[in-house]
Amino acid sequence: MRIAYIFDFDGVLVNTMPASFAAYKQALAEVNVPIDEGQYYRQAGMTGQEQIRYFAERAGIAVDVARVYARTREIRKERSLPIDRIECNLELLHILRRAGVPVAIATGSSHQSVEPLINNFGIEVDAIIASEDIQRGKPFPDLFLRAAEVLSVPPENCTVIEDSDAGIEAARAAGMTSFRFFNKI
């Protein structure tokens, strides 16, 4: 039986969440949209544009979602916010790879956001599935189902490592086993 592991990226392999929240908070404040930190973290795994749309709709304020999303990337570059590796999960990923187990990253972030970090931290995986590769973000199963497809492993033989409610819900909807990682931020 062929198995595979699928890792979320933000908050599982790399601690980007505080930096991401700071950028979203500033970008949304610039268009007068309040953001609730607890809700932002609970929704981790949604695409960035889905997050922005959620908070704008909640506030009843129309925004150019693509422009606000682009602004979050600008802010992250301007501010050089710290991002750390999550060593325990990276070690698990390396052990799996050495054992020949197919491994993928499935993230609600964009390729443009995660690939520089993947390269900088020397993370090697068999596939990277990002927001541009699917129609719907977490809690829908699209990211994980696409990862299983690319790895050529049936969903029921995949195990997901996730840190968000939306991600766990997506893994369940995909018919995959999931493990919840609690990151001490």
N, C-alpha and C positions, 0 to 999 in steps of 0.2 A: 504494500500500500504506500503510495507516494503522499507525503504530507508537505505542508508549507506553513511558514509563519509570516504574518503581515503586521508590520509595526506602524502605528501612527507616528508622526514626526514631532510636531510641536508638543512639548510637555511629556514626551515619552523618550525620545532619543536625544533631544536638545531642548534645553530650558529657554524657549523663546517667549513664553507666555507673558512675563512681566514687560518685556520690551514691546511686544505686540500690543498689549493693553495700553501702554503709554502712548503709542503712536495712534491707535484708534481713538483714544480719549481726546488727544489734541486735534486730530483731523475732524472729529465730530463736533467738538467745541467750536471750531472755526465756522461751522454752518449751523450753530445754535442747537445741536442735538445732544441731549444728555445721554450718558451711557452709565449703566449700572455695572459695577465691577463683578459682583457675584453672578449676575445674569450672563455677563460676557464669558466668564469661566465655565459656567454650566453649559453654554452653547458652543464651547470649544469643539472644533471638528466641522462646524458649518463653514462654508466658504466665506472669505472676507466680505464679498459683496452681499452674501445673505445676512451676515452680521450687521452690516451698515443699513441694509434695507429694513431689518427687524427694528433697530433702534430708531430710525427715522419714522417708520410707520407708527411705532409706539408713541413717539412724540407728536405725531400728526404734522410733520414737517416734510415737504417735498425736497429731495436733494438729487443731485446728479451722482448716482451711486458709483459709477465708474471713475468720476473725478475725485470723489472722496477716497475711494480705494487707492487711486494713484497717489494721492496726497499722503496716505499712511506709509507708502514705500519711501516717499521723499523724506518724511520725518525720520524714519528709521535710519536712512543714510546720513541725514544732517546731524542727528543726535548721537550716533554711534553707541546705541544702547547695548549693555553687556548681555552676552549670550553664552551659556555654559553647556558643556556636555553632561549627559546623564549616564555616568559610567556603568552602573549596574546593568542597564538595558543594552548599552553598546557592547558590553562583555557577552551578554546572552546572544546578541546578534552575531558576534564573532564566533562563538562556540557553535552555533547552528550552521554558519557558513563553512567552518572547518569540517563539520560532520557531513557536509554535502546537502543540507536541507535548503531548499529554495526559500529565499527571503525577499520580501518586498516592503516598500514604504508606500502607504496610502494616506494622503494628507489632503485636508481641505484647503491648504495653502497652494499658491501657484508654483509652477516650476521655477519661475524667476526668483521667487522668495527662498525656496529651499535648496535648489541645486548649488548655489555658491557655498552655503553652509555645509552641505553634504561633501563637497569637494574640499573645503577648508579643514573639516574635521576628519577627512579620510574615511568616510563611511562607504563601505562597498555592499551593494545589494544587487539582486537580479532584476529588479524592476522598480520604477518610481511612477506612481499614479498620483496625479495632482488635480486640482480643481478644473483645469482646462480639458481634462480627459474624460469628464463625465457631465451629465446633464444636471444632476441634483447632488448636493452635499449631504453630509450626515445630518439627520438620523436615517436618511435613505441608504440602502445598502450598495449603491452604485459603485463607490470607490473600492470596496472590498470585493465585490463581484468582478469588477474589471481586473483587479490584482490577481485573483484566482485564475481568471481567463488567461492573462499574460503569462502566469507561471505554469499554466496547463495542469492545474491541480483542482479537483472538484471542491466546491465550497465547503462541503461537510468534512473535508480533510485539512481545512485551514484553521489556524489558531491566530487570533488577533490580540495584540497587546495595545491597550487603549487607556486613556486617562479621563475621558469625558463621558458624560451621560449620553450625549448624542452618538458618540462612537460605539459605546456598548450596545445601544439600541440598533445601530446600523449593522453591527456584527451579528446580532441575534436575527435581524431581518434577513441577513444573507445566509443564515443557517450554519454559521461558524461558531466554534468555541471561542470564548473571549476571556481574557484576564485583565482585570482593572488594576492599573498602576496609579498609586496615589503619590503625587509629587509634593514634597514639602517645599512650598515656594516661600 
